[in-house]
Amino acid sequence: MPSLVGKSREELEAFLQPRSDAKLRAKQLAFHLYRRAESDLEAMGDLPLSLREELAQTTSVNPLIIASHRRSTDGVDKLLVHRGDGQVVECVLLPYDKRVSCCISSQVGCPMGCTFCATGMGGFDRNLDAGEIVGQVLALQKLTERRISHVVFMGMGEPLLNLPNVLKAMRLLHDEVGMSYRHLTVSTVGLVPQIRQLAEEGLPIHLALSLHSPFDEVRDKLMPVNHKWPVREVIGAMRDYSNKTGRKATFEYLLINEVNDTPEQARALVPLLKGIPCVVNLIPFNWVDTGHGFSRPSRDRVRSFRRILEAAGVNTTERVERGHDIAAACGQLAGQHTGRFSRRAGSTALPLASS
């Protein structure tokens, strides 16, 4: 059955045709779906009973089914959700003192094959549609009385490989849910053509690049995407994105013990970022067994890396770790999908989409 979540107000109006009151009912329906995160048609009392009964028989509201819900000791909630096919993706609610954020997925699995990430170990099956993407936010909203104000596309999958659906989801979050574009962040491993395409959309969203090394020989081993778009090329695309949109760039830097946390790499990062309004967000490795023997650096190594950047005038932060005890921290989202392309012993990441 078609899902109501994922349709804009205009699409809902078209869906309700040829009703004479389609415009009014679409407005009411959109309010319940997106502003109230309501998934029960019976609770939408301003809609005629006949319409509610019809929609109950012919549509689903939120396309997602919650498979499990876990809460961390630090107040983080993680949901495993699917569309009835058992292909589970994960999303995370992150409450802070002054805001409520959530981390959502854009694909079932991920084809990028980054060697430090649990998601890539399961392989890739399919893109999520806009309803499934927004549906994660709405499912998480029902877990808290506070309004979710920030959304980060940093869950399972590479958002820029699913750009049409991600763009529609962001427009729904802005137009229907009422979020600011400036509170939406998309994270990418560095797909240069899609970065440039996103810049042309003219949306003032925040773009974060998973960089993880200034050296091609190191990044090649961590991220297969670097073979196609190496460090200088992808940083150039981020520079152009910042110039085009006026938005500060974020460079995510996962610190892995004795792999990419050396003083030499910290110093080499400085000239690459010169002239780009940016922040480097350091993320000490959250342990997950990917078969490469990676480990978390000591606090001294993290502090040393950060001091080098800050001494050179690079704006640097360190991500606050949340949800580690429920495997909800950065790099730990694995899902439980069992689709056609789920990784088996000896399988590899899917090839990159052609540019």
Summary of the structure (lengths in Angstrom):
residues: 355
radius of gyration: 20.9
end to end distance: 34.0
largest distance: 68.5
contacts: 1174
relative contact order: 0.13
helix: 38%
strand: 19%
